[in-house]
Amino acid sequence: MNEPQGSELRLLETALYLDDVGLAARFYRDLFGFRLLTGNTERDAIFAALEVPGQGVLLLFKKGANAQPVDTG
C-alpha cells in the first residue's frame, strides 16, 4: 500500500466544543470568510457547520448540549 504524500493529506472535518457557538461562528465567518452551511450564528445556537474553502468543514458544538438524550419518537 502506498503512503500518501504530504500534499495529499487533508483534514476534512474539525470539531470544536464551545460555550458560545454563535459567537465562534460569527468570528470564523467574519474574520476568515467561512460560509455557514447549516446551523445558526445566534447566541443560543447549539450547532454550526462552516465551510473552510477548498479544505473541509469546521463543526461547532455547544459544550454539554449533547449530554441530554434525544427523543426519537
Residue pairs with C-beta under 8 A, 6 or more apart in sequence:
10 55
10 56
11 55
11 56
12 56
12 57
13 56
13 57
13 58
13 59
14 52
14 56
14 57
14 58
14 59
15 59
15 60
15 61
16 24
16 58
16 59
16 60
16 61
17 61
17 62
17 63
18 24
18 60
18 61
18 62
18 63
19 62
19 63
20 43
21 39
21 45
21 46
21 47
21 48
21 60
21 61
21 62
22 40
22 41
22 42
22 43
22 44
22 45
22 48
23 43
24 48
24 60
25 36
25 39
25 40
25 41
25 45
25 48
25 50
25 60
26 41
28 34
28 50
28 58
28 60
29 35
29 36
29 41
29 50
33 53
34 50
34 51
34 52
34 53
34 58
35 50
35 51
35 53
36 48
36 49
36 50
37 49
37 50
37 51
37 57
38 47
38 48
38 49
39 45
39 46
39 47
39 48
39 49
39 60
40 48
41 48
45 60
45 62
46 61
46 62
46 65
47 59
47 60
47 61
47 62
47 65
48 59
48 60
49 57
49 58
49 59
49 60
50 57
50 58
50 60
51 57
51 58
52 58
